[in-house]
Each structure stands twice: as C-alpha cells, then as structure tokens.
Amino acid sequence: MIAFVFTKESYAQLGACSGNSGDPIFTEDFGTAPSSATQHVTLPAPGFTTYSFLGNPPAIFADGLYTVSNMNYQQWNWFNEDDHTAGDSNGRMLVVNASFTPGEFYRLPVTGLCENTTYTFSSWIKNLTPRDLLVGGSTPNPCNVRFEIWDSTDTTLLSSEDTGDFFGALSSENGEWLEFAFSFQTNAGENSVILKMVNNGIGGYGNDLAIDDIVFQSCGDRITVEDASNNNSVDVCSSQTPYATTLTAVPDHSVFSSHFYQWQESTNGTVWNDLLGETNPTISVTGINTTSYYRSKVAESAVNVNNASCNTVSDIFEINIIPAPAQPLTECWETATFNSTTCSWDITGTQPPQPTVACWETSTFNTITCTWDVTGTQAPMPTGLECWETAVFNNTSCSWDITGSRSGQVFNEEVTFCNGSVPPPLEPNTNIPNPIYLWSTGETSNGITVPSSGMFSVEISSSTNCIFETRHFNVTNIEAPVIESVVSDGNDIIVNTTNPGDFLYSLNGNIFQSNNVFRDVPGGQYGILVRGRNCNDVVFTTHLHFYIPKFFTPNNDGYHDTFHLGGIEYFNSSQVSIFDRYGKLLKNAVNTPFSWNGTFNNELLPTGDYWYVIIVDNQKFTGHFTLKR
C-alpha cells in the first residue's frame, strides 16, 4: 500500500513516514557551483533524463530542455532564487522546462536497499511561474508530476503516485518549495529500484519547475521503551542499588506488520553493545550499580535486524544512578533524615522564634542552649520636671518624651486711642489666685502705662498652683482721616482717603456709615464728613454731585418721575436741550434748574429714546435717555 503526501518547506517530518525514519540511504542535492556566477552543467550520475541539456553557455530555454544550475534561468519572469538545500552556498538544482507532451524527464537508480523493508522517497519541487502572471489574458499551466518506483530490471512498476496540479506563488512573493513524498515496501530479495519522474502536464506557458533534495530513507515504527510503571527513564539513588527492573519495547505499529528485536546496552549513551540472546520485546536487567542506557534495534524481518540500513532504533531508556550525598551539617534545632526516594537529606525543625523585646533590649541566639538570650536595661525616667511637664517613654525612639508647656488660656484685647491723646493704662482682669505678673516690658506690677501704640503682653501665673494665662494687648493709634478725593460715578458718590483706617462716612452729617460709597444719590451740592469710628474729630469737604439719568418713568409713583438734572444750578453757566428721534427740540433751558416731565405742548410723549445736548461751564455732554411709561 502506498501513502503519498506533500508539505510546505516548514514541515519538519517526512509526510509519508508516520513512524521513525532512519538515516538517508541515498540523497541527491545536485551539488554546488564553485562560485556565485550562474553556471549550467549536465545531470550528475547516476541520474538520467530524456530531456536535452540547455548548454553552457545556455541556449534559449525552450520546452523539453533542462539544466543543473546554481541559479534559475531567468525565463518568462520565473522565480529566480536559491536552491532548497539548507546552508548550501551556491547550491545547484535541477531546472526543467516541461515538454509539450507528457513523458519521463528524470530517472535515478537507487541501490543498497533491504528486502522486506518500508522506505520513504521524498523530493522538493518549486513551480517557477507566478500564478498571477497572465500571458494573452491566460493564466500559466500548472505543474503535475508522476513519481514511479520500478524494479531493478525496469520491467515491473512497484508503485506510483501523482502530485496533482499545483501552481506557483504570487509574483509579489518568493517562490514556494513543496515537499512530495510517499512510502513503499521492498519485496523479498529486492535491494535496488529505479525512480522515475514523469511530466503529466502540458508544456507551453507554465509547467516549469525546479527539483532539489531527492532522499530515500528507511521507515519504521516509532518505538518507546517503558518500565513497569510506564516510565521512559528512571532516577535511582545509590542507596537503592543494586537496581533491577523489566523493560518493554512498545512499537506504535504505524509501519511494521511484524517486529524482530535485538537489545543493546551502553554506559555512556553513545557506544552500544548487543546483549546476547536478548531478542524479545521484554528484557530483565539486574545488578545495576552505575548509570546505564538500554535500547532495542527493531526490523520488520529477522534478516534485517542487525543491518543499519534496514532497521530502526527505539528510544533510549536511561537508568540514572544518583550518588547519595553526605549528611549535611545542621543547626541545633534541625534533624537530618535521608530520603531514598529523592536521594537527598530532608532537613526538619524550626528555629525557636525570636522573642518580642523592648526597644532597649537585644536578643541573641545561643547555639549551645538553642535559646534566645535577652539583654539590656530601660533608661531611667528623667527628674526635675516642671509642674506642667509629663514624661512618657517612646518605644520608637527608645527615649523619654517630655510633653507639656507653660501655657494656659490666651486672651487678645484691642486697645485704641485717638490721634493726639494718651494711651489708656493696661490693667488685665484675671481670676487666677495669688497672681504673679510678668509683662513683656519686664515690669511685674498688675498694670502698666504705655507711651504709644504697639503690641504688649503679660504672663500671669499662680504662686500656689500650676495655673497660667497669657494676655495680649494690641494698642492702636487711630489716625484722623485725610480725604483724598470725592468722585461721582453715575448716581453714586465715592469718598477716598489717603490713609487706611476704621472710618465712618456721612453726607451732610445726618447719618454715618462704614461704607465709603453712597448709592443712588440725587444730584446736588453735598457736604462730605469723615471721622474715626471711636474718635470725635471730623474732616469736612463739599462736593457738587452732577449726573445725567439713563431713564425716567413719569407715572407719579414718586420715583424717577422726571428727567431731573440735580445740581446743575450750582454751575456758573448751563444750557440744556432735549430732542426727539427726528431732531425736534422739545425743551430748552439756560442757567436754571432743570426738570422735564415727558410732555410737549401739554401732551404726553410716548415711550422711547430721547436725545440731549447739555453744556455746563463750557463742557458739552451729548447722548440719549429712555422715557418709560
């Protein structure tokens, strides 16, 4: 029965041999060129072809020609790349321009085979024509190769298989090497065959290919070696020697229909010796004291079991003898027990935990008593503390923290006096029994006089108990205000002083307020008065307050019933003219108080904007205001 597959280059195993492949019996990689220059040579022996050689120098690479070259012959935009053989510098390959008619283009006799043995044939092939390269609107013809295995007399076809049609890669990619392989079995007495490659496709445009790395290998079962526990190797402690076990060769039956065995033994896994008489699937090994290796040669026929070209070899079973280590040194709290399973000493026991100690103590482990020794003494509590101080031991800094301060209640008092007068005496009122006074001036009386403003304080303590209080006096000289300016801002009056202070402000002396801005003040002549809050001295000035209203509402509600220009009569000269939106003069007044009620010829004028021209002391104002009804 024939198995046939093909794989891409990245596939590591031969596709046709699902078991264990032996070393290659025959390999044809077509050799290497002496330099990187493109060279063409004829097919190397023992290969043979019915195609004609391209020649060197080459002729036109027509259908039915071949060459063995280290570079593809650049024809019809073929892929022009290196051969398939890995690591092969300037490697050659067989390049074929398929004939117009199907027929054999490569023949190779293969010798040195074993009878009744399964082999795998494989070859790497690349379609040289990009599948998307159109000629006359047509795609290239695919490649199609038939592989045939004939007997050595070239009279009997033993097996054959076709690749089927396969196309090249895209022109934007590299050419793609594909592996084609199939397996076959030799007959009794048969040790050579003939490989033939036949072109199944048609020539013309396409069906052009490169061939490389033709390989024949024996093919057998994959065979593992297991002990009774299904292990593939075992580690044995020297304390358990001499060691004995039973090993079994387990084939996977992927290739062989029958199995013949020869067990081997090795001391290093490289040099192997046959074990006399051990030809069964199972072997018993005894008396093992050093590391040893075991495997079995396996063949499908008894005559081939000792022929390296015909048999396969099982996996290696290693019996690793591990020297038992010397007993380790242990701490006083540890116990060492030898573990034959792991071939090591198990150390058990735990050091006694370090005790929790105070910050002034030190713990040291005593390997003689196998206990912790604790030493150290706490620092003594400090003496001579004041009545308000407390000593607390700090385990973080390992010292005594002194807390408390000579302080009690704190009082803040404001004492003011007007500019030019004398500050009043400072006399604190306290409930502390038997008080003792200490002023910031150094005096110790219960009251003091001060010459001027400033900050003064006194600490008061009791002569009989630990009670304290501190009183702070802020003595402030209230300066007389100095008026810097009085300005009208719309219908507001703003009074500014050159010096800051707690001042009160008044218009005409009626009511004093803390705000220096008077809101919504009618126009007119006003007296401006400013004084300190706690002083009687008053500064005075006059201010002519004149502003032009933005609107008026003649509805007789007592608010903004007229367009009134208060204070205009205090100017040396004045003239007022009122116009409607069309420029019609509605009212005019010269050097007289002015107030307009929104009528013309005793008729009420409608809601709307009206324009004014006002000239006071040769200063002209123009604009508009709104009459609202």
ABEGO torsion letter per residue (X at the ends): XBBBBBBBAABABBAABABBBBBBABBBAGEBBABABBBBBBBBOABBBABBBAEOBBBBBBBGBBBBBABBBBBGGBBBBBBABBGBBGBBBBBBBBBABBEBABBBBBBGBBBGBBBBBBBBBBBABBAABBBGGBBBBBBBBBBBBBBAAGABBABBBBAEBBBBBBAABBBBBBBBBBBBBBBBGBABBBBBBBBABBBEBEGBBBBBGBBBBBBBBBBBBBBAAGBABBBBBAAAOBBBBBBBBBBAGAABABBBBBBBBBAAGABBBBBBGBABABBBBBGBABBBBBBBBBBABAAAAABAAABBBBBBBBBBBBBBBBBBBBBAABBBBBBAAAGBBBBBEBBBBBBBBBAABBBBBBAAAGBBBBBEBBBBBBBGBBAABBBBBBAAAGBBBBBEBBBBBBBBBBBBBBBGBBBBBBBBBBABBGBBBBBAAGBABABBBBABBEBBBBBBBBAABBBBBBBBBBBBBBBBBBBABBBBBEABBBBBBABBEBBBBBBGGABBBABABBBGBBBEBBBBBBBBAABABBBBBBBBBBBBBABBBBAGAGBGABBBBBGAAABABBBBBBBBAAGBBABBBBGBBBBBAGBBGGBBBBBEBBBBBBBBGGBBBBEBBBBBX
